[in-house]
Amino acid sequence: MPTELSEEVVKEAVEQHEELGFEVIHEKSPVFYDRFERKSDLQGQTHYCPGCGHGVAHKLIAEALADLGLQDKTIFVSPVGCSVFAYYYFDVGNVQLAHGRAPAGATAIKRTCPDKIVISYQGDGDLAAIGTAEIIHAANRGEKITVFFVNNAVYGMTGGQMAPTTLIGQKSTTSPFGRRPSNEGYPLHMAELIATLEAPVYVERVALSDNKNIMKARRAVRKALELQRDGVGFSFVEILSPCPTIWAKDPVEARKWVAEKMIPVFPLNVFRDKKPEALTDTAPPIRPVREVLELGTKSTGADVTPHHAHHFKEFTVKVAGFGGQGVLLLGQLLTEMGMREGLEVSWLPSYGPEMRSGSANCHVTLSRERIGSPLISHPDVLVALNEISLRKFASQVAPGGFILYNAERLPADFTLPQARIVCLPASEIADKLGSIKATNMVMLGALLEETECLLPATALNVLRDKIKKVAMMEVNDQAVAAGRDFIDHYVRVGAVTQPDGFAG
């Protein structure tokens, strides 16, 4: 056990430092918030248990960011686990992700913002269990991110279950007899595993067991961040860390346990420290959408993409119905049309396991600017191909938006949302044209005519390229025209023959 120092000894040491010209400073890193909002009554304290390694790891990272002048450039990515609370403490950009998904999110952030310092901060239950695929593939691609892996050999936040790094013989709530290789397998050695890959440039394991090893950990943390600052490549620092509460030990005993039990199983070492190899960039050159899609080079020799001044900055559509109604295809066609007209586009499908009759929907975004997320909370337009979808999604449409519903009339007990609704018997129209499969094409024609978001001519060109069945080409053309005619004759003109149930 370490010997406690008396106040007189400490005071004498401080005086000696001051005589030598050293200034002794004890203060919170400027990378931390002044107050920690999570605890309204104790805003000067973190939520971490006494002796927890997360506090030390946070301090080392914060000091490095401050020393390197990287605070304003840093984005901290933290998933589920004790690490999730980093956003309460680090005064940097913060993104919180689902369990195990931090490397995937960090990859997207770094590729979108290559000038930022992106940190993935994860525990062993997160990174080495549900997040194994994400960390392995991010490392294998050599993503230019920094990963700090806090390994305390147990699920700390959720009750002390066995983790992938739990030691042989170590008891947990899910291994009450101790981990047995014959039953639970061996502990995963993540640093060694990452180091077998070709792309990572720096892999080291350190420990928070004593002051000497904490100083080594400080150097490893700093180096990993310097490598990213210099644009080098993927760096991974595994930090063996105490978890006094779950281990049922006091802080001093927990640190000894790291030194005496964990380090022999997870030896401290620099497993990879190399200069990155110059990789051949095989990515195709950036080209305009028109060139990629080979527009204007069709057999006719004509420019098949009409020029169109779009009246919106961003236009969002949700298409919903049963599987088999062409829900996803309609969304794909809209995105293809948007690309041909030079727009940024996104398409996000959602569907069940059923091939037919299951629920299906997709989100489509058309934008003149880059799209931040394919997810749409409040679409400008809802194309509802069945009653279930109408009832489920109508309330989500943005106020003043538009709903196109595949039926002659609204359900009797349907509560009207703050959106304009047009009832269109698209299925009946398509059936009369020769194929009920063209229902989505009738809806497409009506959508284009009503919103004028894209040109009908673009739709026809896309349909001819995508739908190869000759028998369906004519039906699809007629279906699009029928949808447009419906808007012209029954909605805009307001003819006497307007269908029952039309709500304008």
Residue pairs with C-beta under 8 A, 6 or more apart in sequence:
1 252
2 252
14 24
17 24
18 24
28 34
29 59
29 62
29 63
29 65
29 66
30 66
30 71
30 91
31 61
31 62
31 63
31 65
31 66
31 71
31 90
31 91
31 92
32 58
32 62
32 89
32 90
32 91
33 88
33 89
33 90
33 91
35 43
35 44
36 43
36 44
36 45
36 46
36 47
36 88
36 89
37 43
37 88
38 47
38 85
38 88
39 45
39 47
46 55
46 58
46 85
46 88
46 89
47 85
47 88
48 54
48 55
48 82
49 243
49 244
49 245
50 244
50 251
51 242
51 244
51 250
51 251
51 252
51 254
51 255
52 82
52 241
52 242
52 243
52 244
52 245
53 150
53 152
53 208
53 239
53 241
53 242
53 243
54 82
54 83
54 150
54 241
56 208
56 214
56 217
56 241
57 148
57 150
57 208
57 217
57 221
57 239
57 241
58 86
58 89
58 90
60 214
60 217
60 218
60 221
61 90
61 119
61 121
61 148
61 221
61 225
62 90
63 218
64 70
64 218
64 221
64 222
64 225
65 71
65 74
65 92
65 117
65 225
67 222
68 222
68 225
68 226
68 229
70 117
70 225
70 229
71 91
71 92
72 92
73 115
73 116
73 117
74 90
74 92
74 93
74 116
74 117
74 118
74 119
75 92
75 93
75 94
75 95
75 109
75 113
75 116
75 117
75 118
75 119
76 86
76 87
76 90
76 92
76 93
76 94
76 95
76 119
76 121
77 94
77 95
77 96
77 97
77 102
77 105
77 106
77 109
77 118
77 119
77 120
77 121
78 84
78 85
78 86
78 87
78 94
78 95
78 96
78 97
78 102
78 121
78 122
79 96
79 97
79 98
79 99
79 100
79 101
79 102
79 122
79 126
79 131
80 98
80 99
80 100
80 126
80 157
81 99
81 122
81 123
81 125
81 126
81 155
81 156
81 157
81 158
82 123
82 156
82 157
83 121
83 122
83 123
83 126
83 150
84 96
84 157
86 94
86 121
87 94
87 96
93 116
95 105
95 109
97 104
97 105
99 126
99 130
99 131
100 122
100 126
100 127
100 129
100 130
100 131
100 132
100 134
101 131
101 134
102 120
102 121
102 122
102 126
102 127
102 131
102 134
103 120
103 127
103 131
103 134
103 135
103 137
103 138
103 139
103 143
103 145
103 147
104 134
104 138
105 120
106 118
106 119
106 120
106 138
106 143
106 145
106 147
107 138
107 141
107 143
107 145
109 116
109 118
110 116
110 118
110 143
110 144
110 145
111 143
114 144
117 146
117 225
117 228
117 229
118 144
118 145
118 146
118 228
119 145
119 146
119 147
119 148
119 225
120 138
120 145
120 146
120 147
120 148
121 147
121 148
121 150
122 131
122 135
122 147
122 148
122 149
122 150
123 149
123 150
123 151
123 152
123 155
123 156
123 157
124 149
124 150
124 151
124 152
124 153
124 154
124 163
124 164
124 165
124 190
125 154
125 155
125 156
125 157
125 158
125 161
125 163
125 164
127 135
127 147
127 149
127 190
128 135
128 149
128 151
128 163
128 164
128 165
128 188
128 190
129 163
129 164
132 164
135 147
135 190
135 194
136 193
136 194
136 197
138 145
138 147
138 234
139 147
139 194
139 197
139 199
139 200
139 234
139 236
140 197
140 198
140 199
141 199
141 234
142 199
142 200
142 201
142 233
142 234
142 276
142 279
143 234
144 228
144 231
144 232
144 233
144 234
145 228
145 234
145 235
146 224
146 225
146 227
146 228
146 235
146 237
147 234
147 235
147 236
147 237
148 221
148 224
148 237
148 239
149 190
149 191
149 236
149 237
149 238
149 239
150 239
150 241
151 165
151 190
151 238
151 239
151 240
151 241
151 262
151 266
152 240
152 241
152 242
152 243
152 246
152 247
153 163
153 165
153 166
153 167
153 170
153 187
153 243
153 262
154 160
154 161
154 162
154 163
154 166
154 170
154 172
154 243
154 246
154 247
155 161
155 162
155 163
155 172
155 246
156 243
156 245
156 246
159 173
160 172
160 173
160 246
161 172
161 173
161 174
162 170
162 172
162 173
162 174
162 175
162 179
162 184
163 172
164 187
164 188
165 187
165 188
165 190
165 266
166 172
166 175
166 179
166 184
166 187
167 179
167 187
167 261
167 262
167 265
168 178
168 179
168 180
168 181
168 186
168 187
168 265
169 178
169 179
170 178
170 179
171 177
171 178
172 179
175 184
179 187
187 265
187 266
189 266
190 236
190 238
191 203
191 204
191 205
191 236
191 238
191 266
191 269
191 271
192 271
194 200
194 203
194 236
194 271
194 272
195 203
195 271
195 272
199 233
199 234
200 233
200 234
200 235
200 236
200 272
201 227
201 232
201 233
201 234
201 235
201 272
201 273
201 274
201 275
201 276
202 223
202 224
202 227
202 232
202 233
202 234
202 235
202 236
202 237
202 270
202 272
202 273
202 274
203 235
203 236
203 237
203 238
203 270
203 271
203 272
203 273
204 220
204 223
204 224
204 236
204 237
204 238
204 269
204 270
204 271
204 272
204 273
205 237
205 238
205 239
205 240
205 266
205 267
205 268
205 269
205 271
206 213
206 216
206 217
206 220
206 237
206 238
206 239
206 240
206 268
207 213
207 217
207 239
207 240
207 241
207 258
207 259
207 262
207 263
207 268
208 214
208 217
208 239
208 240
208 241
208 242
208 255
208 258
209 240
209 242
209 255
209 256
209 258
209 259
209 262
209 263
210 255
210 259
213 259
213 268
216 268
217 237
217 239
220 237
221 237
223 235
224 235
224 236
224 237
227 233
227 235
228 235
232 275
232 276
233 276
238 266
240 258
240 262
240 263
240 266
240 268
241 258
242 249
242 251
242 254
242 255
242 257
242 258
243 254
244 250
244 251
244 253
244 254
247 254
247 257
249 257
288 342
289 339
289 340
289 342
290 296
290 305
290 340
290 342
293 339
293 340
295 303
295 304
295 305
295 340
296 302
296 303
296 304
296 305
298 304
304 340
304 461
305 340
305 341
305 342
305 458
305 461
306 341
306 455
306 457
306 458
308 341
308 454
308 455
308 458
310 341
310 343
310 366
310 368
310 453
311 452
311 453
312 366
312 368
312 453
313 367
313 368
313 369
314 365
314 366
314 367
314 368
314 369
314 371
315 365
315 366
315 367
315 380
315 381
315 451
315 453
316 363
316 364
316 365
316 366
316 376
316 378
316 379
316 380
316 381
317 331
317 334
317 363
317 364
317 365
317 366
317 379
317 380
317 381
317 382
317 383
317 447
317 453
318 361
318 362
318 363
318 364
318 376
318 379
318 381
318 382
318 383
318 393
318 396
318 397
319 327
319 328
319 330
319 331
319 334
319 361
319 362
319 364
319 383
319 385
320 327
320 359
320 360
320 361
320 362
320 382
320 383
320 384
320 385
320 386
320 389
320 392
320 393
321 327
321 360
321 361
321 384
321 385
321 386
321 389
321 406
322 356
322 357
322 358
322 359
322 360
322 385
322 386
322 388
323 351
323 352
323 354
323 355
323 356
323 357
323 358
323 359
323 360
324 355
324 356
324 357
325 360
325 385
325 386
325 439
325 440
326 437
326 439
326 440
326 441
327 351
327 360
327 361
327 362
327 385
327 440
328 349
328 351
328 360
328 362
329 440
330 362
330 383
330 440
330 443
330 444
331 347
331 349
331 362
331 363
331 364
332 347
333 444
333 459
333 462
333 463
333 466
334 345
334 347
334 364
334 366
334 444
334 454
335 345
335 346
335 347
335 364
335 366
336 462
336 466
337 454
337 455
337 458
337 459
337 462
338 344
338 345
338 364
338 366
338 454
339 345
340 458
340 461
340 462
341 454
341 455
341 458
343 366
343 367
343 368
344 365
344 366
344 367
344 368
344 369
344 370
344 371
345 364
345 365
345 366
345 367
345 371
346 363
346 364
346 365
346 371
346 374
347 362
347 363
347 364
347 374
348 362
348 363
348 374
348 375
348 376
349 360
349 361
349 362
350 360
350 361
350 362
350 363
351 358
351 359
351 360
351 361
352 358
352 359
352 360
359 388
359 389
361 389
361 393
363 374
363 375
363 376
363 379
365 371
365 374
365 376
366 453
366 454
377 396
378 396
378 397
378 398
378 401
379 396
379 397
379 398
379 401
380 397
380 398
380 401
380 402
381 397
381 401
381 402
381 403
381 404
381 447
381 451
382 389
382 390
382 393
382 394
382 396
382 397
382 401
382 402
382 403
382 404
382 419
383 404
383 443
383 447
384 390
384 393
384 394
384 403
384 404
384 405
384 406
385 406
385 426
385 439
385 440
385 443
386 406
387 407
387 411
390 403
390 405
390 410
390 411
390 414
391 411
391 414
394 403
394 414
394 417
394 419
395 417
397 403
397 417
397 418
397 419
398 419
399 418
399 419
400 418
400 419
400 420
401 418
401 419
401 420
402 419
402 420
402 421
402 422
402 450
402 451
403 417
403 419
403 420
403 421
403 422
404 422
404 424
404 443
404 446
404 447
404 450
405 421
405 422
405 423
405 424
406 424
406 425
406 426
406 427
406 439
406 443
407 423
407 424
407 425
407 501
408 423
408 425
408 428
408 499
408 500
408 501
409 423
409 499
409 500
409 501
409 502
410 416
410 421
410 423
410 501
410 503
416 503
420 503
420 504
421 503
421 504
422 446
422 450
422 487
422 491
422 502
422 503
422 504
423 499
423 501
423 502
423 503
424 442
424 443
424 446
424 483
424 486
425 499
426 439
426 440
426 442
426 443
426 446
426 483
427 436
427 439
429 439
429 442
429 479
429 482
429 483
429 486
430 436
430 437
430 438
430 439
430 441
430 442
430 475
430 479
430 482
433 475
433 478
433 479
433 482
434 475
435 472
435 475
437 472
437 475
438 472
438 475
438 476
438 478
438 479
439 479
441 463
441 475
441 476
441 479
441 480
441 483
442 479
442 480
442 482
442 483
442 486
443 483
444 459
444 479
444 480
444 483
445 456
445 459
445 479
445 480
445 481
445 482
445 483
445 484
445 485
445 486
446 483
446 484
446 486
446 487
447 453
447 483
448 454
448 455
448 456
448 459
448 480
448 483
448 484
449 456
449 483
449 484
449 487
449 488
450 487
450 491
456 480
456 484
459 480
460 477
460 480
463 473
463 476
463 477
463 480
464 473
467 473
467 476
489 495
489 497
490 497
490 498
490 499
490 502
491 502
491 504
494 504
